[in-house]
Amino acid sequence: MINFAHPQYFYLLLLLPALVLLFLWNRRDRRHRLERYGKRATIEPLMPEVSRYKPWIRLTLELLLLTMVIVVLARPRAGSSKTTTNVHGIEVMVAVDVSNSMNASSTDNPQDVSRLQRAKMILQKLIDRLDNNKVGLIVFAGNAYMQMPMTSDAASAKLFLNAINTSMAPTQGTAIGAAINLALNCFSQSKKSQKAIIIITDGENFEDDAVEAAKNAAKMGVHVYVIGVGSTSGAPIPMDGGYLTDDSGNPVTTYLNEKMAQEIADAGDGVYISGTAADAVSTLQETLDKLAKSDLATVTYTQHDEQFPVFATIALLLLIGLLLLLERKNPWLKKYNFFTKDKKENTVSNETDKQQDKKDHQ
């Protein structure tokens, strides 16, 4: 049974009658223009190279060519086969810090990219490498919020990641522990699948006991990895065209707290990775690859047998035929009269006309 992947292209077949009407109008207009110079019976012998039938043959080939192209666009398919595969991987929840301090520069240069932008770049590269793994996304500041539930759709994960900004969290602060606890509740109930939490932050935790939350995750078999972004030398926090200041009017400086980030990773049976390192993504990927993979889902693919190459070949042959087809008569067919009187009859007719002309002159 033949079906089509894009049947909507068949609406283009409405162009066929329009082209026929346009051709007929052009032929009628041509005939009228010739009649301005005299009778057709007199003018046509003056154009012996013009074929009366080739324009119709050419029109037929053009209509067939357009039809074949439309069929190719519709992608005809015949038959199908189903393939079932098991997806092996791990479950990963990514928690991104969206507190105001993440607006600060990620390096010693205050004009460099922000810590949040650096975090996004790292995670985009990481998501590209997490093939066959399920990924979820959490944002946190003074509290933690679910941004995207667990999914194996990397494209969707990138869309949610790009939408992250520091104005998403209504409560400011940094509650890494709340992010870990929320992540633990977002994993599946399967005990076979390996689970990991990736926290990307500047390490300034003020709201809760993140180390204790990481220890609790490790007891449940969930590894906690921390990526630190920012500068240990400190950077001001951009706010409304200026910088955030304290009660005395002095600029507030935010620092990357690597010690805190390292403690959280150690407590969570994970590793700490500096976000400024060139191999940060590769190091994290290699670490995650060491975790045991399990069956996360069963995916069934339906494969159809594409038939459009047959119609594309026909279209190509028709195109070649159109290129070789000339409007005038073929020289080697001039001696044949397929649709008129034969030569003998024409000769007799011509002799009769000559005799009649002599009688008229006499």
C-alpha positions as CSV (number, residue, x, y, z in Angstrom):
1,M,0.0,0.0,0.0
2,I,1.4,3.4,-1.0
3,N,1.1,6.4,1.3
4,F,2.6,9.8,1.1
5,A,4.7,11.6,3.7
6,H,3.6,15.1,2.5
7,P,0.2,14.7,0.7
8,Q,-0.4,18.5,1.0
9,Y,1.8,19.0,-2.0
10,F,-0.8,17.4,-4.3
11,Y,-2.6,20.8,-4.1
12,L,0.0,21.9,-6.6
13,L,-1.7,19.7,-9.2
14,L,-4.2,22.5,-9.6
15,L,-1.5,24.2,-11.6
16,L,-1.9,21.7,-14.4
17,P,-5.3,22.9,-15.8
18,A,-4.1,26.5,-15.3
19,L,-1.0,25.7,-17.6
20,V,-3.3,24.1,-20.2
21,L,-5.5,27.1,-20.3
22,L,-2.5,29.4,-20.6
23,F,-1.2,27.3,-23.5
24,L,-4.5,27.4,-25.3
25,W,-4.7,31.2,-24.8
26,N,-1.2,31.6,-26.2
27,R,-2.0,29.5,-29.3
28,R,-5.2,31.4,-29.9
29,D,-3.4,34.7,-29.6
30,R,-0.7,33.5,-32.0
31,R,-3.3,32.4,-34.5
32,H,-5.0,35.8,-34.3
33,R,-1.6,37.6,-34.8
34,L,-0.9,35.5,-37.9
35,E,-4.3,36.3,-39.4
36,R,-3.5,40.0,-39.3
37,Y,-1.0,39.3,-42.2
38,G,-3.3,37.2,-44.3
39,K,-5.1,33.9,-44.6
40,R,-3.5,31.0,-42.7
41,A,-3.5,28.8,-45.8
42,T,-1.2,31.4,-47.5
43,I,1.0,32.3,-44.5
44,E,1.8,28.8,-43.1
45,P,3.7,27.6,-46.3
46,L,6.0,30.6,-45.7
47,M,7.0,29.0,-42.4
48,P,8.0,25.5,-43.4
49,E,10.2,24.9,-40.4
50,V,7.4,25.5,-37.9
51,S,5.9,22.3,-36.5
52,R,2.2,22.1,-35.9
53,Y,2.3,19.3,-33.5
54,K,5.5,19.7,-31.4
55,P,4.1,22.4,-29.2
56,W,1.4,19.9,-28.1
57,I,4.0,17.2,-27.5
58,R,6.1,19.7,-25.5
59,L,3.1,20.7,-23.4
60,T,2.4,17.0,-22.6
61,L,6.0,16.5,-21.5
62,E,6.0,19.6,-19.3
63,L,2.7,18.5,-17.6
64,L,4.1,15.1,-17.0
65,L,7.4,16.6,-15.6
66,L,5.5,18.9,-13.2
67,T,3.4,15.9,-12.1
68,M,6.5,13.8,-11.4
69,V,8.1,16.7,-9.4
70,I,4.9,17.1,-7.3
71,V,4.9,13.3,-6.6
72,V,8.5,13.5,-5.5
73,L,7.7,16.3,-3.1
74,A,4.9,14.3,-1.7
75,R,7.4,11.5,-0.9
76,P,5.5,8.3,-1.9
77,R,6.3,5.3,0.4
78,A,5.3,1.7,0.1
79,G,5.4,-0.8,3.0
80,S,7.0,-0.3,6.4
81,S,9.1,-2.1,9.0
82,K,9.3,-1.5,12.7
83,T,12.5,-1.5,14.7
84,T,12.5,-1.6,18.5
85,T,15.5,-0.5,20.5
86,N,16.3,-0.1,24.1
87,V,17.7,3.2,25.3
88,H,20.6,2.8,27.8
89,G,21.7,5.7,29.9
90,I,21.4,7.4,33.2
91,E,19.1,10.1,34.7
92,V,20.7,13.5,35.2
93,M,19.1,16.5,37.0
94,V,20.8,19.8,36.3
95,A,20.4,22.6,38.9
96,V,21.4,26.1,37.8
97,D,22.0,29.0,40.2
98,V,20.0,32.0,39.1
99,S,20.7,34.3,42.0
100,N,21.8,37.9,41.3
101,S,25.4,37.0,41.9
102,M,25.3,34.9,38.7
103,N,25.1,38.2,36.7
104,A,28.7,39.0,37.8
105,S,31.6,38.4,35.5
106,S,32.8,34.8,35.2
107,T,36.5,36.0,35.2
108,D,38.6,38.7,36.8
109,N,37.6,41.0,33.9
110,P,34.3,42.8,35.0
111,Q,33.4,43.2,31.3
112,D,33.6,39.4,30.5
113,V,30.7,37.1,30.1
114,S,28.5,36.6,33.1
115,R,28.6,33.5,35.3
116,L,25.1,32.6,34.1
117,Q,26.1,32.9,30.4
118,R,29.2,30.7,31.1
119,A,26.9,28.2,32.8
120,K,24.6,28.1,29.8
121,M,27.5,27.5,27.4
122,I,28.8,24.6,29.5
123,L,25.4,23.0,29.8
124,Q,24.7,23.3,26.1
125,K,27.8,21.4,25.2
126,L,27.1,18.9,27.9
127,I,23.5,18.2,26.7
128,D,24.9,17.6,23.2
129,R,27.0,14.8,24.7
130,L,24.3,13.2,26.9
131,D,23.0,11.0,24.2
132,N,20.5,8.4,25.3
133,N,20.3,9.9,28.8
134,K,17.4,11.6,30.4
135,V,17.9,15.2,31.5
136,G,15.9,17.4,33.8
137,L,16.4,21.1,34.7
138,I,16.0,23.0,38.0
139,V,16.7,26.7,38.7
140,F,17.3,27.9,42.2
141,A,18.1,31.1,44.2
142,G,16.4,31.6,47.6
143,N,14.4,28.5,46.7
144,A,14.4,25.8,44.0
145,Y,11.9,25.6,41.1
146,M,11.3,22.9,38.5
147,Q,12.1,24.3,35.0
148,M,11.9,21.1,32.9
149,P,10.9,17.6,34.0
150,M,13.0,14.6,33.1
151,T,13.2,14.0,29.3
152,S,15.3,12.4,26.6
153,D,14.6,15.3,24.2
154,A,17.9,17.2,24.0
155,A,16.3,19.9,21.7
156,S,13.7,20.7,24.4
157,A,16.3,20.8,27.1
158,K,18.2,23.5,25.1
159,L,15.1,25.6,24.7
160,F,14.4,25.6,28.4
161,L,18.1,26.3,29.1
162,N,18.2,29.3,26.8
163,A,15.2,30.8,28.6
164,I,16.9,30.9,32.0
165,N,17.6,34.3,33.6
166,T,18.2,35.7,37.0
167,S,14.7,37.3,37.2
168,M,13.0,33.8,37.2
169,A,13.3,33.3,40.9
170,P,11.0,35.5,43.0
171,T,13.1,34.9,46.1
172,Q,16.8,35.9,46.0
173,G,19.5,34.0,47.9
174,T,21.3,30.8,47.2
175,A,19.7,27.6,48.5
176,I,21.8,24.7,47.0
177,G,20.3,22.3,49.5
178,A,16.8,23.0,48.3
179,A,17.9,22.3,44.8
180,I,19.4,18.9,45.7
181,N,16.2,17.9,47.6
182,L,13.9,18.9,44.7
183,A,16.1,17.0,42.3
184,L,15.8,13.8,44.4
185,N,12.1,14.0,44.1
186,C,12.2,14.4,40.3
187,F,14.0,11.1,39.6
188,S,12.1,7.9,38.6
189,Q,11.3,5.2,41.1
190,S,13.5,2.7,39.3
191,K,16.3,1.4,41.5
192,K,18.2,0.0,38.5
193,S,18.9,3.3,36.8
194,Q,21.9,5.4,37.9
195,K,21.1,8.9,38.9
196,A,23.2,12.1,39.1
197,I,22.8,15.7,40.1
198,I,24.8,18.4,38.4
199,I,24.9,21.8,40.3
200,I,26.3,24.8,38.5
201,T,26.9,27.7,40.9
202,D,29.3,30.2,42.2
203,G,29.2,28.3,45.6
204,E,27.9,31.1,47.7
205,N,25.3,29.2,49.8
206,F,23.4,31.2,52.4
207,E,20.1,29.6,52.9
208,D,20.5,26.0,54.0
209,D,22.9,23.1,54.7
210,A,23.8,22.0,51.2
211,V,26.5,19.6,52.5
212,E,24.0,17.7,54.5
213,A,21.6,17.5,51.5
214,A,24.4,16.1,49.4
215,K,25.2,13.5,52.0
216,N,21.6,12.4,52.0
217,A,21.7,12.1,48.2
218,A,24.8,9.9,48.4
219,K,23.0,7.6,50.8
220,M,20.3,7.2,48.2
221,G,22.9,6.3,45.6
222,V,22.7,9.6,43.8
223,H,26.0,11.3,42.8
224,V,26.3,15.1,43.2
225,Y,28.6,16.9,40.9
226,V,29.4,20.6,41.2
227,I,30.6,23.0,38.5
228,G,31.9,26.3,39.9
229,V,31.7,29.4,37.8
230,G,33.1,32.8,38.7
231,S,36.4,34.3,40.0
232,T,38.0,33.8,43.4
233,S,39.2,37.4,43.1
234,G,35.7,38.6,43.2
235,A,33.5,40.7,40.9
236,P,30.8,43.4,41.3
237,I,27.2,42.5,40.6
238,P,25.6,44.5,37.8
239,M,22.2,46.0,38.7
240,D,20.1,48.4,36.6
241,G,22.9,50.0,34.7
242,G,25.2,50.2,37.8
243,Y,26.3,47.8,40.5
244,L,24.7,46.4,43.6
245,T,25.7,48.3,46.7
246,D,25.4,47.7,50.4
247,D,23.8,50.0,53.0
248,S,26.9,52.2,53.0
249,G,26.8,52.6,49.2
250,N,29.8,50.5,48.6
251,P,29.7,48.0,45.7
252,V,29.0,44.4,46.8
253,T,31.7,41.9,45.6
254,T,30.8,38.3,45.0
255,Y,33.4,35.5,45.0
256,L,33.5,32.0,43.7
257,N,33.5,29.8,46.9
258,E,35.4,26.8,45.7
259,K,35.8,25.4,49.2
260,M,32.1,25.2,49.6
261,A,31.6,23.7,46.2
262,Q,34.3,21.1,46.8
263,E,32.7,20.1,50.2
264,I,29.3,19.7,48.5
265,A,30.8,17.5,45.8
266,D,32.7,15.4,48.3
267,A,29.7,14.9,50.5
268,G,27.6,13.8,47.4
269,D,30.2,11.2,46.3
270,G,30.9,13.3,43.2
271,V,33.6,15.6,41.9
272,Y,34.1,19.4,41.7
273,I,35.0,20.9,38.3
274,S,36.1,24.4,37.6
275,G,33.9,26.0,35.0
276,T,36.8,28.1,33.7
277,A,38.8,25.0,32.7
278,A,38.9,24.3,29.0
279,D,38.2,20.6,29.5
280,A,35.4,21.1,32.0
281,V,32.7,19.5,29.8
282,S,35.0,16.6,28.8
283,T,35.9,15.9,32.4
284,L,32.3,15.8,33.5
285,Q,31.3,13.6,30.6
286,E,34.0,11.1,31.3
287,T,33.0,11.0,35.0
288,L,29.3,10.4,34.0
289,D,30.3,7.7,31.5
290,K,31.7,5.7,34.4
291,L,28.3,5.3,35.9
292,A,26.5,2.1,35.0
293,K,23.9,2.4,32.3
294,S,20.5,0.9,32.4
295,D,17.4,0.6,30.2
296,L,15.6,3.9,30.4
297,A,13.0,3.4,27.7
298,T,12.0,1.3,24.7
299,V,11.8,3.2,21.5
300,T,10.0,1.9,18.4
301,Y,10.9,3.3,15.0
302,T,8.8,2.8,11.8
303,Q,10.9,2.7,8.7
304,H,9.2,3.3,5.3
305,D,10.5,2.2,1.9
306,E,10.9,5.4,0.0
307,Q,9.6,5.3,-3.7
308,F,10.4,8.8,-4.8
309,P,13.6,7.9,-6.6
310,V,11.5,6.1,-9.3
311,F,9.5,9.3,-10.0
312,A,12.6,11.4,-9.8
313,T,14.2,9.3,-12.5
314,I,11.1,9.6,-14.7
315,A,11.2,13.4,-14.1
316,L,14.9,13.5,-15.2
317,L,14.2,11.6,-18.4
318,L,11.3,13.9,-19.2
319,L,13.6,16.9,-18.6
320,I,16.2,15.5,-21.0
321,G,13.4,14.9,-23.5
322,L,12.3,18.5,-23.2
323,L,15.8,19.8,-23.7
324,L,16.2,17.7,-26.9
325,L,12.8,18.6,-28.3
326,L,13.0,21.5,-30.8
327,E,10.0,23.7,-31.8
328,R,10.8,23.3,-35.5
329,K,10.4,20.2,-37.7
330,N,13.1,17.6,-37.7
331,P,15.2,17.8,-40.9
332,W,15.2,14.1,-41.4
333,L,11.4,13.9,-41.3
334,K,10.7,16.6,-43.8
335,K,10.3,14.1,-46.7
336,Y,7.5,12.4,-44.8
337,N,3.9,13.7,-44.8
338,F,2.2,12.0,-41.9
339,F,-0.9,14.2,-41.7
340,T,-1.3,15.6,-45.2
341,K,-1.8,14.3,-48.7
342,D,1.0,12.3,-50.2
343,K,3.5,13.8,-52.7
344,K,1.8,12.2,-55.7
345,E,-1.6,13.6,-54.9
346,N,0.0,17.0,-54.3
347,T,1.8,16.9,-57.7
348,V,-1.5,16.0,-59.5
349,S,-3.3,18.8,-57.7
350,N,-0.5,21.3,-58.6
351,E,-0.7,20.3,-62.3
352,T,-4.5,20.7,-62.3
353,D,-4.0,24.2,-60.8
354,K,-1.5,25.2,-63.5
355,Q,-3.9,24.0,-66.3
356,Q,-6.7,26.0,-64.8
357,D,-4.5,29.1,-64.7
358,K,-3.6,28.7,-68.4
359,K,-7.3,28.5,-69.3
360,D,-8.0,31.7,-67.3
361,H,-5.3,33.6,-69.1
362,Q,-6.6,32.5,-72.5
